[in-house]
Amino acid sequence: MKKELGLITLLSISLFSSADWLDVNMPMGVTDISQDVFGLHMLMFWIMVAIGVVVFGVLFYAMWKYRRSNNKKPAKFEENHKLEMAWTIVPTIILVLMALPASSLLKKMYDHDAEEGGIDIQVIGWQWKWQYKYLDEKVGEKPLSFFSNLTTPADQYETNQAEKGAHYLLEVDEEVVVPINTPIRFLITSNDVIHSWYMSDFAVKQDAIPGFINVAKTTINVPGTYRGNCTELCGERHAYMPIVVRAVTEEEYQDWIQQKRDAAEQLAFLTEKEWTVDELLSQGEEIYNTRCAACHQINGAGIPGFYPALAGSAVVMNDKSAQIEILMEGIRGSQMQSFAEQLNEVEMASVITFTRMSWNNDKNGDGTVVVPKDIVDYKNINL
Amino acid sequence: MSAVVEHHDHDHGPKKGLTRWLFTTNHKDIGTLYLWFSFLMFLTGGAMAMGIRAELFEPGLQLLDPIKYNQLVTMHGLIMIFGGVMPAFVGLANWLIPMQIGAPDMALPRMNNLSFWLLPSAFTILLSTAFMEGGMPGFGWTFYAPLSTNYPNIAYFVFAIHIMGISSIMGSINVIVTIMNMRAPGITLMKMPLFVWSWLITAYLLIAVMPVLAGAVTMLLMDAYFGTSFFDAAGGGDPVLFQHIFWFFGHPEVYIMILPAFGITSHIISTFSRKPLFGHASMVYAMVSIAVLSFVVWAHHMFTVGMPLVAELFFMWATMLIAIPTGVKVFNWVATIFKGSITYETPMLFAIAFVVLFTIGGFSGLMLAITPADFQYHDTYFVVAHFHYVLVPGAVFSIMAAVYYWLPKWTGNMYDETMGKLHFWLSFIGVNVTFFPQHFVGLAGMPRRYADYALQFAEWNAISSIGAFLFGASQLLFLYIVVKSVFAGKKATAQVWDGARGLEWTVASPAPYHTFEIPPKITKSTKV
């Protein structure tokens, strides 16, 4: 017996080597609302347990007590109006008692009004990344805006060659930074298909639907980094568009905004700079691998029936201006989205140059390079 | 031999060979076809589930790429719902409804043949996309627009759904006409066996909602190929409208897959408790209430789309109401067992497991109805656990219970009881090991339809996959047991089970090719 116990312990230790498996319940979260939701969830859970104990208790008792070997002669009774009334009315009362706290909490969660001192962040779902626009913080004339892409390297999930990091599939290049103790309204929408913005720690899950703006309001009480996911099937890389929110103090938040503004000024300077082909290529390859390769593949071959090949494409080889237009505007009715807001002029020029110089496209085509100024020119004419 | 051929055969036994099955209008043959077809689909959809669980065994992409993963998830759902559970119930309806109401056959036998043979055509079309560029549909069985409208090969999917819908509607008309017109004199509506009642209600649900599904897929087709914008916001359409239409079909569809299970369970529990069902009339009223309520709860699948507060409250309350008639059914089964004289043959084991595990699925269902908490549960594995608890140990267990219960009547042979019990226990353990841990990862925040997941969910997913492989492998045992009983086994008596009541037990085992050509006499003491 001791030996067996030891074996079981060993097995369980090897299987449950981390403590994460203990996460078998909903997190309490870090907002007042999320804690209320947790309380409601536990209330419902214990009511279900109580009903289960009673119903299954009677059932299992009857199954044991009235087994044939113990009870040769079955009773013959049918219908009992008092009993039937009771098992209709009692559940009804329990349901009303459940509905009351649920309804009042729901009403509280549906308070979407803007508040004094609160901030509004527009959240836009894209296949397969999130865009955030801080509507109250201007950079130049436009609101502060950035895209948030998965940073887990492909060799951790596609080839499984690298060891998986602690925040595997839950890490992004640009975190959403927000102040604590401030009412934040997330105004959620989508650019293409339906996504869903799910942050368990805030008890927020709202669908991002093209043509609609859904509101979720939250006030975070505790500083920290919180991670969430897309929860509406949005195509191939549905599992690869995580959400990371970093809640900081008001002071740190203001610093972060200032950094963002400085970075925007830096960029204006970089656009003016003369770029060599090698500089463009090395930056372009990195962007291609993180932004484009999911569809068009690392080798540029695309996926037949879904995503066209860039290797050997007539546009990529010979038609510079058409390629710029596709990247700037996207292709309506297809999954090719506009990258005008996602990539700055330098990034755009580098990635286009990279595709034009790779996979023998330079040898088979005109081999021309696109420089940041081409993108600036396009914007001046068309936007 | 030639003398025998020339002899005029009064009994009109079945034809020989393939044409028997192609041209048959006999309700028993068609029932058999439906049941074998559904079993084939069950194994096909099950193989896909094995692929899904193998990929999810550990984090990272090992066996499938995300496109193939989404395709398997989609096809698993479509095949199990439209190819597995629904045809299995139609097969049982074909075999049992005429025998239980003392009718010689279904009312519309030629249409019966057509409604079966449409199904293999539909699934051939649907599965043929696997061999095309772009492959099978990969947008989930709920095919939400606008993800689905931009997908390759969607026309095949739409056409297949249309054919399945036509098949279901024809089958339902047949069931309703049969029940309304062909009951033996003396079987009043309220005397009708519960399986027949459950199918009468199911058939009305099907006729009401299959056209809605047809409308949804047609609009999708128009959006994808004819430039309309029903569901495209950029063209003035509404992606949320799609979900309203889909779930107006989808929620009654859920009950289409569970009402016949209620009927089956009631028969089996009464038989093996050797006691009449506690409340026949209240069971009927409960099923009718569930069916009516199923039309006003659809938006509880859409709590996170941003509906106004009043709509959320209405759908929360309406959904909670369903717990009342469902509770009545569970209490009735418990009261039937109470003071019975119970034995635990395989059908009874499956029926009891149905009651317990379906109730657990009901508990998580009630939790999901609570809108504020649903914001956390929605589209996580908690939902996956919930609907698999009501569909696998719910609907599928009831079908297995029914097969074991009526198999001796169909084949004339008893199945192997020891093997049957082994099949039950393996399935019971497998199903719980598979789906119970999914509650945990769901509550901890693992979204559904993910090909890959964060490390914190690894342990429970590994366990869930092991359970799934056990459950999957056990079904081959089921196949073996059924095939064995077709060819061999202890001869069954007409009564088969000493506690069974109903007209099907008054005819010989195996049931003759034609039964009740003359309606049976129903007297006060006849148990139907």
Interface residues (C-beta under 8 A of the other chain):
Chain A: L15 F16 S18 D20 W21 D23 V24 N25 M26 P27 D36 V37 L40 H41 M44 F45 M48 I51 G52 V55 F56 V58 L59 A62 M63 Y66 R67 R68 N71 K72 K73 P74 A75 K76 F77 E78 E79 N80 L83 E84 W87 T88 P91 T92 L95 M98 A99 A102 S103 L105 L106 K107 M109 Y110 Q156 Y157 E158 N160 K164 A166 H167 Y168 L169 L170 D192 V193 I194 S196 Y198 S200 A203 V204 K205 Q206 D207 I209 P210 G211 F212 N214 V215 R227 G228 N229 C230 T231 E232 L233 C234 G235 E236 R237 H238 A239 Y240 I303 P304 G305 F306 R332 G333 S334 Q335
Chain B: P59 G60 L61 Q62 P66 I67 N70 M132 E133 G134 G135 G138 F139 G140 Y144 P146 L147 N150 P152 A233 A234 G237 D238 P239 V240 S273 R274 K275 P276 L277 F278 G279 H280 A281 S282 T304 V305 G306 L309 E312 L313 M316 W317 M320 L321 A323 I324 G327 V328 V330 F331 V334 A335 I337 F338 K339 G340 S341 I342 T343 Y344 I352 V355 V356 T359 I360 F363 S364 L366 M367 I370 T371 P372 A373 F375 Q376 H378 D379 T380 H439 F440 L443 A444 G445 P447 R448 R449 Y450 A451 D452 Y453 A454 L455 Q456 F457 A458 E459 W460 A462 I463
